[in-house]
Amino acid sequence: MSVDLRAWISERRITEVECMVSDHAGIPRGKILPAAKFLEGIGERGLRLPEAIFGQDVTGDYIEEKDLDPRRSDIFLIPQADTVRMVPWYKEPTAQVINDAVYADGSPVDIAPRGVLKRILKLYEEKGWRPVVAPELEFFLVKVNPDPDYPLEPPVGRSGRPETARQAFGIDAVNEFDPLFEDIYDYCEAQAIDVDTLSHEAGAAQMEINFNHGDPLELADQAFLFKRTVRQAALDHKVYATFMAKPMQGEPGSAMHVHQSVYDAKTGRNLFANEDGTHSEAFLHFIGGLQKYLPAGMPFLAPYVNSYRRLIPDSDAPINMHWGVDNRTTGLRVPVSGAEQRRVENRVAGADANPYLAMAASLACGYLGLVEEIEPSAPIETSAYSLAAKLPRHLEDALMRLNRAKPLKEILGQRFVDVFTAVKLAESNAYQKVISAWEREYLLLNV
């Protein structure tokens, strides 16, 4: 899609423009400008931010490691015209546009999440391959809770009562929040966010919305904007929407499943299936790459201490990297499909993951499988929960595995991995300073 930003903004009488990039947590960072000021700066590199935003952890602090400190220079934001959209929840006509981050010499910022995904997609392009993805995002609706020490609770729906039992795929349970979902769909339509199916998940007031398949960069942009959209719509209805991986004790976690396939860029043929519909060698190698490298890529799929509370047996989340056809207990599920729709669903990523980095990591692992011709294990037909847990059990274990995986680090970018690791260690260290309610309850008077 080719967009003339000047004409687009003029036709819609835009008064303000939100220029944003995604930080490592997936939080929109950037600046808000009057429309006239924004148009003056197009092509002039008038919009700068400190590179420090990519060395900022989720608490707002900056990493301190001297060699990794990205506060050394400014970067320039380059608006990507094909990402411009209205912000539908404002009364004043306001636009939002996603930016690429570059250095003064025009080279991409190597620690910017969107740039990392573009780096991986370029590797596919050079091979004549075109990856296609379709994410599925789960989230919880919860009662407004201003006290972070107080456990979260399901919100009250139209009936005047909160959910007290699980309502997986319940139609009436979704309709409890009909006005909210009507706004979400309206907001998504106004932003050209290509969402498809809405369903109730297994948790109390836990929902899932699926995206239609498409280009990974476009879908990452949409997922990035979608999270913001859902949170905003929920606030308008006086509830919270959370993409935490495990927000409530006793409830299942929230995932971001990513369906992936790879096509021949020239012929449009799905490389994952042979002409007779059987699995191709490329398909098996892609799975082999996921099996070998995804455990090392876990910091991008499970980026917080809380993320690992989701990855426990018999909780609708995987604990290892086995694969199987239509087997929802495995980390890698192959849905029943024809040759043109052959794909593998990565079920490991949490809803808390940055969409750019989760897709970049997953596609990077599959790419390594393709080029290294990695053979996968045999598919399983039994429950993967009865087999050994092979995924990292906590964040620091995952970071250790990442920094031992040389091929994965090389294609993601060494400096990016170094800075990302420093950010995640800072968050882990901050968490270690917190004394939990469990510790006060069971250790205070007993040890």
C-alpha positions in Angstrom: 0.0 0.0 0.0 1.4 3.4 -1.1 0.2 6.3 1.0 0.8 10.0 0.5 1.1 11.2 4.1 0.5 14.8 3.3 -2.7 14.1 1.3 -3.9 11.5 3.9 -3.5 13.9 6.8 -5.0 16.8 4.9 -8.1 14.8 3.7 -8.9 13.8 7.3 -8.2 17.2 8.8 -5.8 15.6 11.3 -4.8 17.9 14.2 -2.2 15.7 15.9 0.0 12.8 15.0 1.4 10.2 17.4 4.8 9.0 16.1 5.7 5.7 17.8 8.1 2.9 18.0 8.0 -0.3 20.0 10.5 -0.7 22.8 11.6 -4.1 24.0 8.6 -4.6 26.2 6.2 -3.7 23.3 5.3 -0.4 24.9 4.7 2.4 22.4 7.3 5.2 22.8 7.6 8.3 20.8 6.3 11.8 20.4 3.0 13.6 19.7 3.2 16.5 17.3 0.8 19.0 15.8 0.0 17.8 12.3 1.6 20.8 10.7 4.8 20.3 12.6 4.8 16.6 11.6 4.4 17.4 7.9 7.3 20.0 8.1 9.6 17.3 9.4 8.8 14.6 6.8 12.0 13.9 4.8 14.1 16.3 7.1 14.8 13.8 9.9 13.2 16.2 12.3 12.0 13.6 14.8 14.7 12.4 17.2 14.6 10.2 20.3 17.4 9.0 22.6 18.6 5.5 21.7 18.1 4.9 25.5 14.5 3.9 24.9 15.7 0.5 23.7 17.8 0.1 26.9 14.8 0.9 29.2 13.2 -1.9 31.2 9.5 -2.3 31.9 9.9 -0.4 35.2 11.2 2.6 33.4 14.8 2.3 34.5 17.8 2.2 32.1 20.5 -0.4 31.9 23.7 0.6 33.6 26.3 -1.6 31.8 28.7 0.9 30.4 29.6 -1.0 27.2 25.9 -1.6 26.4 24.5 1.7 27.4 22.5 3.0 24.4 22.3 6.5 25.8 25.3 7.5 23.8 23.4 9.1 20.8 20.1 10.2 19.4 18.3 8.2 16.7 16.0 9.4 14.0 12.4 8.2 13.5 11.3 7.6 9.9 7.5 7.4 9.6 6.4 4.4 7.6 3.5 5.8 5.5 1.8 2.5 5.0 1.3 2.2 8.8 -0.6 5.5 9.3 -4.0 5.1 10.9 -6.6 7.1 12.7 -6.7 6.8 16.5 -10.5 6.1 16.8 -11.0 6.7 20.5 -10.0 10.4 20.4 -12.6 13.1 19.8 -10.1 15.3 17.9 -9.0 13.9 14.5 -5.7 12.2 15.5 -3.4 10.0 13.5 -0.8 7.4 14.6 2.1 6.2 12.6 4.7 3.5 13.3 8.3 4.5 12.6 11.5 2.8 11.7 14.5 3.9 13.8 17.8 4.8 12.0 21.2 6.3 12.9 22.6 9.5 11.4 24.1 7.6 8.5 20.8 6.0 7.6 21.6 2.5 8.8 18.9 0.8 10.9 19.1 0.8 14.7 20.2 -2.7 15.5 18.5 -2.9 18.8 15.0 -1.7 17.7 12.5 -4.6 17.7 10.8 -3.7 14.4 14.3 -3.5 12.9 15.2 -7.0 14.3 12.1 -8.5 12.6 13.0 -6.8 9.3 16.5 -8.2 9.6 15.1 -11.8 9.8 12.7 -11.2 6.9 15.5 -10.0 4.7 17.3 -13.4 5.2 14.1 -15.1 3.9 13.9 -12.7 1.0 17.5 -13.4 0.0 16.6 -17.1 -0.2 13.6 -16.4 -2.4 11.2 -17.4 0.5 8.2 -15.5 1.8 7.0 -16.3 5.3 3.4 -16.0 6.3 2.0 -15.8 9.8 -1.3 -15.6 11.7 -1.2 -14.8 15.4 -3.8 -15.6 18.0 -3.8 -13.4 21.1 -5.4 -14.3 24.4 -6.1 -11.8 27.2 -8.1 -11.5 30.4 -10.6 -8.9 31.4 -10.3 -8.0 35.1 -12.0 -5.7 37.6 -10.3 -2.4 38.0 -7.6 -2.8 40.6 -5.6 0.2 41.8 -3.8 -1.8 44.5 -1.0 -4.0 43.0 -0.8 -6.1 46.2 -4.5 -7.2 45.8 -5.2 -10.3 43.7 -7.0 -9.7 40.4 -10.7 -10.6 40.0 -13.0 -11.2 37.0 -15.1 -8.1 36.2 -18.8 -7.8 36.5 -20.6 -8.3 33.1 -24.0 -7.2 31.9 -25.7 -9.7 34.2 -24.3 -7.8 37.2 -22.3 -10.9 38.3 -18.7 -11.9 37.7 -17.8 -15.3 36.1 -17.2 -17.9 38.8 -16.9 -20.9 36.5 -14.9 -21.4 33.3 -16.8 -20.9 30.1 -14.6 -22.1 27.3 -16.2 -21.2 23.9 -19.3 -19.9 25.8 -21.3 -17.6 23.5 -23.3 -16.0 26.4 -20.2 -15.5 28.4 -18.7 -13.4 25.6 -22.0 -11.5 25.3 -21.6 -10.4 28.9 -19.2 -7.9 27.5 -20.8 -7.2 24.2 -20.6 -3.4 24.3 -16.8 -3.7 24.9 -16.3 -6.1 22.0 -18.4 -4.0 19.7 -16.0 -1.1 20.4 -12.9 -3.3 19.9 -14.2 -4.5 16.5 -15.1 -0.9 15.5 -11.7 0.4 16.6 -10.0 -2.4 14.7 -11.9 -1.7 11.6 -11.1 2.0 11.8 -7.4 1.1 12.1 -7.4 -1.7 9.4 -6.4 -4.3 12.0 -7.4 -7.5 10.3 -8.9 -9.5 13.2 -11.1 -12.5 12.6 -12.6 -14.8 15.2 -13.5 -13.9 18.8 -14.0 -16.7 21.3 -14.1 -17.2 25.1 -11.0 -19.1 26.4 -10.7 -21.4 29.4 -10.1 -18.8 32.1 -12.7 -16.6 33.8 -13.3 -13.7 31.5 -10.4 -14.8 29.3 -10.8 -14.1 25.6 -9.0 -14.9 22.3 -9.0 -12.9 19.1 -7.4 -14.4 16.0 -5.8 -12.5 13.1 -6.1 -13.4 9.4 -2.8 -14.6 7.9 -0.4 -12.3 6.2 3.0 -10.7 6.0 4.9 -11.0 9.3 5.8 -7.3 9.5 2.3 -6.2 8.9 0.9 -8.6 11.4 3.4 -7.6 14.0 2.4 -4.0 13.5 -1.2 -4.9 13.8 -0.6 -7.0 17.0 1.4 -4.1 18.5 -1.5 -1.7 17.8 -4.2 -4.3 18.8 -2.8 -4.6 22.4 -3.1 -0.8 22.8 -6.5 -0.8 21.3 -7.9 -3.5 23.6 -6.5 -1.9 26.7 -8.0 1.5 25.7 -11.4 0.0 24.9 -11.5 -1.8 28.2 -10.7 1.4 30.1 -13.6 3.1 28.3 -15.8 0.4 29.8 -14.2 0.7 33.3 -12.4 -2.7 33.3 -8.8 -3.7 32.7 -7.6 -5.8 29.8 -4.3 -7.5 30.5 -1.9 -9.5 28.3 0.1 -10.8 31.3 1.0 -14.4 30.7 -0.3 -15.5 34.1 -2.4 -12.8 35.8 -4.5 -14.9 38.2 -3.7 -17.8 40.4 -5.7 -20.9 39.6 -6.5 -19.7 36.1 -4.8 -20.7 32.8 -2.3 -18.4 31.3 -2.6 -16.3 28.1 -0.7 -17.2 25.0 0.2 -15.6 21.6 0.1 -18.6 19.3 1.7 -18.0 15.9 0.9 -20.0 12.8 3.8 -20.0 10.4 4.3 -21.2 6.8 6.9 -20.4 4.1 6.1 -19.9 0.4 8.2 -19.6 -2.7 8.3 -15.9 -3.4 8.2 -16.4 -7.2 5.7 -19.3 -7.7 3.6 -18.7 -4.6 3.8 -22.5 -3.7 3.7 -23.5 -0.1 7.2 -25.0 0.6 5.8 -27.0 3.6 4.0 -29.6 1.5 4.8 -31.9 -1.4 2.5 -32.1 -4.4 0.8 -35.2 -3.0 0.0 -33.3 0.3 2.7 -35.0 2.4 5.1 -33.0 4.6 8.0 -31.7 2.6 11.6 -31.8 3.7 11.6 -28.1 4.2 8.6 -28.4 6.6 10.4 -31.0 8.7 13.6 -28.9 8.7 11.7 -25.8 9.8 10.2 -27.8 12.7 13.7 -29.2 13.4 15.0 -25.6 13.7 12.2 -24.7 16.1 12.9 -27.7 18.2 16.6 -27.0 18.4 16.7 -23.2 18.8 13.4 -22.1 20.4 14.4 -23.1 23.9 17.3 -20.6 23.5 14.9 -18.0 22.0 12.6 -18.2 25.1 13.4 -14.8 26.4 11.6 -13.3 23.4 8.6 -15.6 23.8 8.5 -15.5 27.6 10.2 -12.2 28.6 9.2 -11.8 32.2 9.4 -13.6 35.5 5.7 -14.0 35.4 5.9 -15.7 31.9 7.2 -18.9 33.3 4.2 -19.4 35.7 2.2 -20.2 32.6 4.4 -23.0 31.3 3.4 -25.8 33.6 2.0 -29.2 32.9 -1.8 -29.7 32.2 -2.4 -25.9 32.0 -3.1 -25.6 28.2 0.5 -24.4 27.8 3.4 -26.5 26.5 6.3 -27.7 28.6 8.6 -29.1 25.8 9.2 -28.8 22.1 7.5 -32.0 20.8 5.4 -31.7 17.7 2.3 -33.5 16.5 -0.6 -33.3 14.1 -3.6 -31.6 15.7 -2.1 -32.2 19.2 -2.7 -29.3 21.5 -0.4 -30.6 24.2 2.7 -30.1 22.1 4.8 -26.9 21.8 4.5 -27.2 18.0 1.1 -28.2 16.6 0.4 -28.9 12.9 -3.3 -28.3 12.2 -5.0 -30.6 9.8 -4.9 -28.9 6.5 -4.5 -29.2 2.7 -1.1 -28.6 1.0 -1.6 -24.9 0.4 -2.5 -24.3 4.0 0.2 -26.4 5.6 1.6 -24.6 8.6 3.0 -25.1 12.1 1.6 -23.4 15.1 4.1 -22.2 17.7 2.2 -22.5 21.0 5.1 -21.4 23.3 4.9 -17.6 23.1 3.0 -15.8 25.8 0.6 -12.9 25.2 3.1 -10.7 27.1 5.7 -11.1 24.4 6.6 -8.2 22.1 5.0 -9.3 18.7 8.0 -8.1 16.7 10.5 -10.1 18.8 8.3 -13.2 19.2 7.8 -13.4 15.4 11.5 -12.6 14.7 12.7 -15.3 17.1 10.3 -17.9 15.9 11.1 -17.2 12.2 14.8 -17.1 13.0 14.7 -20.6 14.5 12.8 -21.9 11.6 15.2 -20.3 9.2 18.2 -21.9 10.9 16.4 -25.2 10.6 16.0 -24.7 6.8 19.6 -23.7 6.1 21.1 -26.2 8.5 18.7 -28.9 7.3 17.9 -30.0 10.9 15.9 -33.2 11.3 13.1 -33.1 13.8 12.1 -35.7 16.3 9.2 -38.0 15.4 5.8 -36.6 15.8 3.9 -37.7 18.9 0.2 -38.8 19.2 0.1 -39.0 23.0 0.0 -36.2 25.6 3.2 -34.2 25.6 2.6 -33.4 29.3 3.6 -37.0 30.1 7.0 -36.4 28.6 9.9 -34.5 30.2 9.8 -30.7 30.5 12.5 -29.3 28.3 11.7 -25.6 28.2 13.5 -23.2 30.6 11.8 -22.9 34.0 12.7 -19.3 34.7 14.0 -16.2 33.0 17.6 -16.3 34.0 17.9 -19.9 32.7 16.4 -18.8 29.4 18.9 -15.9 29.1 21.7 -18.3 29.8 20.6 -20.6 27.0 20.1 -17.6 24.6 23.7 -16.5 25.2 25.1 -20.0 24.4 23.2 -20.2 21.1 25.8 -18.7 18.8 23.9 -19.2 15.4 20.7 -17.6 16.8 22.6 -14.6 18.3 24.4 -14.0 15.0 21.2 -13.7 12.9 19.3 -11.7 15.5 22.4 -9.4 16.0 25.0 -9.6 18.8 24.5 -6.1 20.1 20.7 -6.5 20.2 21.0 -9.7 22.2 23.5 -8.1 24.6 21.2 -5.1 25.2 18.1 -7.2 25.5 19.9 -9.5 28.0 20.9 -6.6 30.1 17.4 -5.2 30.1 15.9 -8.6 31.2 18.6 -9.1 33.9 17.7 -5.7 35.3 14.1 -6.7 35.4 14.9 -10.0 37.1 17.1 -8.2 39.7 14.3 -5.8 40.4 11.9 -8.7 40.9 14.3 -10.4 43.4 14.0 -7.3 45.7 10.2 -7.9 46.0 8.9 -9.9 49.0 5.8 -11.8 47.9 2.6 -12.6 49.8 3.5 -16.3 49.7 6.7 -15.6 51.6 4.9 -13.6 54.2 2.2 -16.2 54.6 4.4 -19.3 54.9 7.8 -18.1 56.1 7.0 -15.3 58.5 6.1 -17.4 61.5 7.2 -20.9 60.4 10.9 -20.8 59.7 
